[in-house]
């Protein structure tokens, strides 16, 4: 990943979301395909790096 690259995120429940700026604070995210989903739309994948803002890990 390039040093100046930013990952926008509007999932406000994620603990890594810098909410005022709608940016992911992680240096790297993992995007995973959803099994059995073949819609050719964004819902075929999800951010596997998601953690709820109240999770301990």
C-alpha positions as CSV (number, residue, x, y, z in Angstrom):
1,X,0.0,0.0,0.0
2,X,1.3,3.4,-0.8
3,X,2.1,5.7,2.1
4,X,-0.4,8.4,1.2
5,X,-3.3,6.0,0.3
6,X,-6.4,6.3,2.5
7,X,-9.3,4.0,3.0
8,X,-12.7,5.7,3.3
9,X,-15.2,4.1,5.6
10,X,-18.8,5.0,6.5
11,X,-19.3,2.0,8.9
12,X,-19.6,4.1,12.1
13,X,-19.9,1.0,14.4
14,X,-16.3,-0.1,13.5
15,X,-13.7,0.7,16.1
16,X,-11.2,1.5,13.4
17,X,-13.3,4.2,11.8
18,X,-12.1,7.8,12.4
19,X,-15.7,9.0,12.4
20,X,-15.1,12.8,11.8
21,X,-13.1,12.0,8.7
22,X,-14.8,8.7,7.6
23,X,-11.4,7.0,7.2
24,X,-10.1,3.6,8.3
25,X,-7.3,4.0,10.8
26,X,-5.7,0.6,10.0
27,X,-2.7,0.5,7.7
28,X,-4.0,-2.6,6.1
29,X,-7.5,-4.2,5.8
30,X,-8.6,-7.6,4.7
31,X,-11.4,-7.9,2.2
32,X,-13.1,-11.3,2.0
33,X,-15.6,-12.6,-0.6
34,X,-19.0,-13.7,0.6
35,X,-19.5,-17.4,-0.2
36,X,-22.2,-18.1,-2.7
37,X,-22.8,-14.5,-3.5
38,X,-22.6,-13.8,-7.3
39,X,-24.5,-10.5,-7.8
40,X,-21.6,-8.6,-9.5
41,X,-22.3,-5.9,-7.0
42,X,-20.2,-4.6,-3.9
43,X,-22.2,-6.9,-1.6
44,X,-20.0,-9.8,-2.9
45,X,-17.3,-8.7,-0.5
46,X,-16.9,-7.5,3.0
47,X,-14.3,-6.0,5.3
48,X,-12.9,-8.8,7.4
49,X,-10.9,-6.4,9.5
50,X,-14.2,-5.0,11.0
51,X,-14.3,-4.9,14.8
52,X,-17.3,-3.4,16.7
53,X,-16.3,-0.3,18.5
54,X,-17.1,-2.0,21.9
55,X,-15.0,-5.1,21.2
56,X,-12.1,-5.8,23.5
57,X,-9.7,-7.2,20.8
